[in-house]
């Protein structure tokens, strides 16, 4: 099992997070993101360590995509799932 640290910063209407993975030379940022608009119109976005973004820009509520699906506006990527490069929602 890999060592991981989850850092959470909760505000009044947003939640920001970072995920760090253990590396030989210390901790490496692997993912960061946020949920904004909590209590009004929540929006989720995340970005990995090479800048790949996962966000529901169009506000889609339900759909099935290649390598992912959206339910109630939340993007779900199954374990070991891969989303094709250039996919936009």
Buried (B, 14 or more C-beta within 10 A) or exposed (E): EEEEEEEEEEEEEBBBBBBBBEEEEEEEBBBBBBBBEBEEEBBBBBBBEEEEEBBBEEEEEEEEBEEBBBEEBEBEEEEEEEBEEEEEB
